[in-house]
Amino acid sequence: MSSPELVVQILRTELRGAGITYKMLAERIDMSESSIKRMFGQKDMSLSRLAQICGAAGVAMEDVLRRAADHKVHADTLTLTQEKSLIANPRLLLVAICCLGHWSVEQVLETYALSETECIGFLAELDRLRVIELKPLNRYSLRVSNAFHWMPDGPVQHYFREHVVADYFNDRFDGPGETLMCLPARLSLPSAQELVLKIRQLAGELARLHQNDRRLPGGARDGFTLLLGFRSWEFAAFTALRRAPPA
């Protein structure tokens, strides 16, 4: 991503966090809403326009430019060695998952039976594994992207299949904001690939909402997990009922 595109992306995130819509921004800088949308869609703007928008939205232009300058390209997955290290110690995996959820050390200690020394030690180990970058006062930043996912058929996925899946599905899925769907269909390969693309877009939307809601107080958020799978499959018990092919 080029620097101008990155600046516009960060500015858009800041506007969302401040609750500023394109319509509101258009009114504040005396432009049409369609012109605002087109300007953001082109992902490029002059410094004078950037300063005008930041001033109208109450966003510090210096912060936007600093975040763009500090931006680093992060990986979407961990390495095999990193994942093996995580599953070797379930407590380390727990802290890693908390970090992926942007928990503070204080939130981890309030929620789980870990000592402060243990928690800081796990953060140091995650820093050594290059999962996070540990900073002063036990703060950290992630070394993985917002589109992070575990390795397909990797150590963590194997661990989840063995220990997590049954626990995850042992519920009614009828709480606020919950749903469970199992939808069979007969599709062509192009249609299946189209759906996979839409699933990836949904994962990107989850990452965006997760990033935006970090601004809310901890009590206003809850831990949700999206578990998606899509494959060519038939329940083994149904497969056993199939007719034998003609001799």
C-alpha positions as CSV (number, residue, x, y, z in Angstrom):
1,M,0.0,0.0,0.0
2,S,1.4,3.4,-1.0
3,S,1.9,6.2,1.6
4,P,-1.0,8.4,0.2
5,E,-3.4,5.3,0.3
6,L,-2.3,4.5,3.9
7,V,-2.8,8.1,5.0
8,V,-6.4,8.1,3.6
9,Q,-7.1,4.7,5.2
10,I,-5.9,5.9,8.6
11,L,-7.9,9.1,8.2
12,R,-11.0,7.1,7.4
13,T,-10.5,5.0,10.5
14,E,-10.1,8.1,12.6
15,L,-13.3,9.6,11.2
16,R,-15.2,6.4,12.0
17,G,-13.9,6.4,15.5
18,A,-15.0,9.9,16.0
19,G,-18.5,9.1,14.6
20,I,-18.0,11.5,11.6
21,T,-19.9,10.3,8.5
22,Y,-19.2,11.5,4.9
23,K,-22.4,13.5,5.1
24,M,-21.4,15.3,8.2
25,L,-17.9,16.0,6.8
26,A,-19.4,17.3,3.6
27,E,-21.5,19.8,5.5
28,R,-18.5,21.0,7.6
29,I,-16.2,21.7,4.7
30,D,-18.9,22.8,2.2
31,M,-18.5,20.0,-0.3
32,S,-21.1,17.5,-1.7
33,E,-21.2,14.1,-0.1
34,S,-20.6,12.5,-3.5
35,S,-17.4,14.6,-3.8
36,I,-16.2,13.4,-0.4
37,K,-16.9,9.8,-1.3
38,R,-15.0,10.2,-4.6
39,M,-12.1,11.8,-2.9
40,F,-11.7,8.9,-0.4
41,G,-12.3,6.4,-3.1
42,Q,-9.4,7.8,-5.1
43,K,-7.2,7.3,-2.0
44,D,-5.2,10.4,-2.5
45,M,-5.5,14.0,-1.3
46,S,-3.4,17.1,-0.9
47,L,-1.9,18.1,2.5
48,S,-4.1,21.2,2.5
49,R,-7.2,19.1,2.0
50,L,-6.0,16.6,4.7
51,A,-5.5,19.5,7.1
52,Q,-8.9,20.9,6.3
53,I,-10.6,17.5,6.9
54,C,-8.7,16.9,10.1
55,G,-9.6,20.3,11.4
56,A,-13.3,19.9,10.6
57,A,-13.4,16.4,12.2
58,G,-11.4,17.3,15.3
59,V,-8.6,14.8,14.4
60,A,-5.0,15.7,14.9
61,M,-3.3,15.6,11.4
62,E,0.0,15.0,13.2
63,D,-1.4,11.7,14.6
64,V,-2.6,10.6,11.2
65,L,0.8,11.3,9.6
66,R,2.7,9.7,12.5
67,R,0.6,6.5,12.3
68,A,1.2,6.3,8.6
69,A,5.0,6.8,9.1
70,D,5.0,4.1,11.9
71,H,3.0,1.6,9.8
72,K,4.7,-1.7,9.2
73,V,3.6,-4.5,6.9
74,H,2.6,-7.4,9.2
75,A,2.1,-11.1,8.3
76,D,-1.4,-12.6,8.1
77,T,-0.2,-15.9,9.6
78,L,2.5,-17.2,12.0
79,T,5.2,-19.6,11.1
80,L,5.1,-23.3,11.9
81,T,7.7,-22.8,14.7
82,Q,5.7,-19.9,16.2
83,E,2.5,-22.0,16.3
84,K,4.2,-25.0,17.8
85,S,5.6,-22.8,20.5
86,L,2.2,-21.5,21.4
87,I,0.4,-24.9,21.7
88,A,3.3,-26.3,23.7
89,N,2.0,-24.1,26.6
90,P,-1.8,-23.6,26.8
91,R,-1.3,-20.6,29.1
92,L,1.0,-18.9,26.5
93,L,-1.6,-19.6,23.9
94,L,-4.3,-18.0,26.1
95,V,-2.2,-14.9,26.5
96,A,-1.5,-14.8,22.8
97,I,-5.3,-15.0,22.0
98,C,-5.9,-12.2,24.6
99,C,-3.3,-10.1,22.8
100,L,-5.0,-10.8,19.4
101,G,-8.1,-9.4,21.1
102,H,-6.1,-6.3,22.3
103,W,-6.6,-7.1,26.0
104,S,-4.5,-5.1,28.4
105,V,-2.4,-6.8,31.1
106,E,-4.9,-5.5,33.6
107,Q,-7.8,-7.1,31.8
108,V,-6.0,-10.5,31.6
109,L,-5.2,-10.5,35.3
110,E,-8.7,-9.5,36.2
111,T,-10.1,-12.4,34.2
112,Y,-7.7,-15.3,34.5
113,A,-5.8,-16.9,37.4
114,L,-2.4,-15.7,36.3
115,S,0.1,-13.8,38.4
116,E,1.4,-10.5,37.1
117,T,4.9,-12.1,36.9
118,E,3.5,-15.0,34.8
119,C,1.6,-12.7,32.5
120,I,4.6,-10.4,31.9
121,G,6.7,-13.5,31.3
122,F,4.3,-14.7,28.7
123,L,4.3,-11.3,27.0
124,A,8.1,-11.4,26.9
125,E,7.9,-14.9,25.3
126,L,5.5,-13.6,22.7
127,D,7.9,-10.7,22.0
128,R,10.7,-13.3,21.6
129,L,8.5,-15.2,19.2
130,R,7.8,-12.0,17.3
131,V,4.0,-12.3,17.8
132,I,3.9,-8.9,19.6
133,E,6.3,-6.1,20.2
134,L,6.6,-5.5,24.0
135,K,6.8,-1.8,25.0
136,P,7.4,0.1,28.3
137,L,4.8,-0.3,31.1
138,N,3.8,-3.7,29.7
139,R,2.1,-2.3,26.7
140,Y,2.5,-4.0,23.3
141,S,1.6,-3.8,19.6
142,L,0.8,-6.8,17.4
143,R,3.2,-8.0,14.8
144,V,0.4,-9.6,12.8
145,S,-2.1,-7.9,10.5
146,N,-5.8,-7.2,11.1
147,A,-6.5,-10.0,8.6
148,F,-4.6,-12.5,10.8
149,H,-5.6,-16.2,10.7
150,W,-4.1,-19.4,11.9
151,M,-2.2,-21.6,9.5
152,P,-4.5,-23.9,7.5
153,D,-4.2,-27.4,9.0
154,G,-1.4,-26.1,11.2
155,P,-0.6,-26.9,14.8
156,V,-3.1,-24.4,16.3
157,Q,-5.9,-25.6,14.1
158,H,-5.1,-29.2,15.1
159,Y,-5.2,-28.1,18.7
160,F,-8.6,-26.4,18.2
161,R,-10.1,-29.4,16.5
162,E,-9.0,-31.7,19.3
163,H,-9.8,-29.4,22.3
164,V,-12.0,-26.5,21.2
165,V,-14.6,-27.5,18.5
166,A,-16.8,-29.7,20.7
167,D,-16.8,-27.1,23.4
168,Y,-17.6,-24.3,20.9
169,F,-20.7,-26.1,19.5
170,N,-22.0,-27.2,22.9
171,D,-24.5,-24.4,23.0
172,R,-27.9,-23.2,21.7
173,F,-26.5,-20.2,19.7
174,D,-29.6,-18.2,20.6
175,G,-28.0,-15.4,22.7
176,P,-27.9,-11.8,21.6
177,G,-25.7,-11.4,18.5
178,E,-25.4,-15.2,18.1
179,T,-26.4,-17.5,15.3
180,L,-25.6,-21.0,13.9
181,M,-26.4,-22.1,10.4
182,C,-25.6,-25.3,8.5
183,L,-26.7,-24.7,4.9
184,P,-26.2,-27.5,2.3
185,A,-26.0,-26.6,-1.4
186,R,-24.9,-28.1,-4.7
187,L,-22.6,-25.6,-6.5
188,S,-20.2,-25.4,-9.4
189,L,-16.6,-24.8,-8.6
190,P,-16.7,-21.2,-9.7
191,S,-19.7,-20.6,-7.5
192,A,-17.9,-22.2,-4.5
193,Q,-14.8,-20.0,-5.2
194,E,-17.1,-16.9,-5.3
195,L,-18.5,-17.8,-1.9
196,V,-15.0,-18.3,-0.4
197,L,-14.1,-14.8,-1.6
198,K,-17.2,-13.5,0.2
199,I,-16.3,-15.4,3.4
200,R,-12.9,-13.7,3.3
201,Q,-14.6,-10.3,2.9
202,L,-16.7,-11.1,5.9
203,A,-13.5,-11.9,7.9
204,G,-12.2,-8.5,6.8
205,E,-15.4,-6.9,8.1
206,L,-15.0,-8.6,11.4
207,A,-11.5,-7.3,11.7
208,R,-12.7,-3.8,10.9
209,L,-15.4,-3.9,13.6
210,H,-12.9,-5.4,16.1
211,Q,-10.5,-2.5,15.4
212,N,-13.2,0.2,15.6
213,D,-14.7,-1.2,18.9
214,R,-11.3,-1.0,20.6
215,R,-12.2,2.6,21.4
216,L,-15.1,1.4,23.6
217,P,-14.7,0.7,27.3
218,G,-14.1,-2.9,28.2
219,G,-17.5,-3.3,29.8
220,A,-19.2,-2.4,26.4
221,R,-17.6,-5.3,24.6
222,D,-17.8,-9.1,24.9
223,G,-15.7,-11.9,23.4
224,F,-17.3,-13.2,20.2
225,T,-15.7,-15.9,18.0
226,L,-16.6,-16.5,14.3
227,L,-15.9,-20.1,13.3
228,L,-16.3,-20.6,9.6
229,G,-15.8,-23.7,7.4
230,F,-16.8,-24.4,3.9
231,R,-15.9,-27.7,2.1
232,S,-17.2,-30.4,-0.1
233,W,-18.6,-32.8,2.5
234,E,-21.3,-35.3,3.3
235,F,-22.1,-36.6,6.8
236,A,-20.5,-40.1,7.0
237,A,-23.7,-41.6,8.3
238,F,-25.5,-40.4,5.1
239,T,-22.6,-41.6,2.9
240,A,-23.1,-45.1,4.3
241,L,-26.7,-45.0,3.0
242,R,-25.7,-44.3,-0.6
243,R,-26.6,-46.9,-3.2
244,A,-23.8,-48.9,-4.5
245,P,-22.8,-48.0,-8.1
246,P,-24.1,-50.4,-10.8
247,A,-21.8,-53.3,-11.5
